[in-house]
Amino acid sequence: NNPVFIRLVSDDSYKWYVWLGGNRVNISKMKNGQTYSMGVLAKGQSETIRDWRNSGFDLRIIVREINMNASPEYTEVEIIFGPQVTPSPTPSPTNKPVSLSWWDLLFGGH
């Protein structure tokens, strides 16, 4: 098995990586041969790096799945950069069914 490393391009002097190690997703940064662990995540966990690249926005890493029983083993990781949209509350139930598009479901229209 060959591990997969995702390099996050930063504007600082560190090299940032996201990678699967054992049954955890690791977030680390490297500089001058030194490695610093910034997070070790299990399925369902997330880590947020504040103000990524001095952009004013956060970089969020979410572990959706880790499957060590598959061949080859795999993980599903979501990396989100930019403003995080908070979904609006679910509308109150109606007396009769209403039809909503995916756009309405995601952004609260109806």
C-alpha positions in Angstrom: 0.0 0.0 0.0 1.3 3.4 -1.0 0.1 6.2 1.3 -1.4 9.3 -0.2 -0.3 12.7 1.0 -2.3 15.8 0.2 -0.2 18.9 0.3 -1.9 22.1 1.3 -0.3 25.0 -0.4 0.3 27.8 2.2 2.0 31.1 2.0 4.2 30.5 5.1 7.5 28.7 5.4 5.8 25.4 6.3 4.8 22.5 4.1 1.3 21.3 5.2 0.1 17.7 4.7 -3.1 15.7 5.2 -2.6 11.9 5.1 -4.0 8.6 6.3 -1.9 6.9 9.0 -3.3 3.7 10.5 -7.0 4.4 11.1 -6.6 8.1 11.5 -6.2 11.1 9.3 -3.2 13.2 10.2 -2.6 16.9 9.6 1.0 18.0 9.9 3.3 20.7 8.9 7.0 20.5 8.1 9.9 23.0 8.2 13.7 22.4 8.1 13.3 18.6 8.6 11.0 19.0 11.6 7.5 17.6 11.6 4.8 19.1 13.8 1.5 17.3 14.3 -1.4 19.7 14.0 -4.2 17.2 14.4 -5.1 13.5 14.4 -8.7 12.9 13.3 -11.1 9.9 13.4 -14.2 9.4 11.3 -16.7 12.2 11.9 -14.1 14.6 13.4 -12.9 17.8 11.9 -10.1 20.4 12.4 -10.2 24.1 11.5 -7.1 26.1 10.6 -8.0 29.7 11.3 -7.3 32.5 8.8 -5.7 30.2 6.2 -3.0 32.1 4.2 -4.0 35.3 6.0 -7.1 35.3 3.8 -9.6 36.0 6.6 -11.2 32.6 5.8 -10.8 29.3 7.6 -9.7 26.0 6.1 -11.7 23.1 7.5 -10.8 19.4 7.1 -13.6 16.9 7.8 -13.1 13.1 7.9 -16.2 11.6 6.4 -15.1 8.0 6.1 -12.2 5.7 7.0 -12.3 2.1 5.8 -9.5 -0.1 6.9 -11.3 -3.3 5.9 -11.4 -2.4 2.1 -8.6 -3.4 -0.2 -7.0 -1.0 -0.7 -7.8 0.9 2.5 -9.3 4.4 1.9 -10.5 7.5 3.5 -12.9 10.2 2.4 -11.8 13.7 3.5 -13.6 16.9 2.7 -11.5 20.1 2.6 -13.4 23.4 2.7 -11.9 26.8 2.2 -13.8 30.1 2.4 -16.8 31.4 4.1 -18.8 28.8 5.9 -22.5 29.1 5.2 -24.8 28.3 8.1 -28.0 26.7 6.9 -31.2 28.4 7.8 -33.6 26.7 10.2 -35.9 24.1 8.7 -39.4 25.6 7.9 -42.3 24.6 10.1 -44.4 21.6 8.8 -47.2 22.5 6.4 -50.7 21.0 6.2 -49.9 19.7 2.7 -46.7 18.6 1.1 -44.6 21.3 -0.7 -42.1 20.8 -3.5 -38.6 22.1 -2.8 -35.6 22.1 -5.1 -32.1 21.2 -3.9 -31.3 24.9 -4.0 -34.2 25.6 -1.7 -33.1 22.9 0.7 -29.5 24.2 0.8 -30.2 27.9 0.9 -33.6 28.1 2.7 -35.9 29.2 0.0 -39.4 27.9 -0.7 
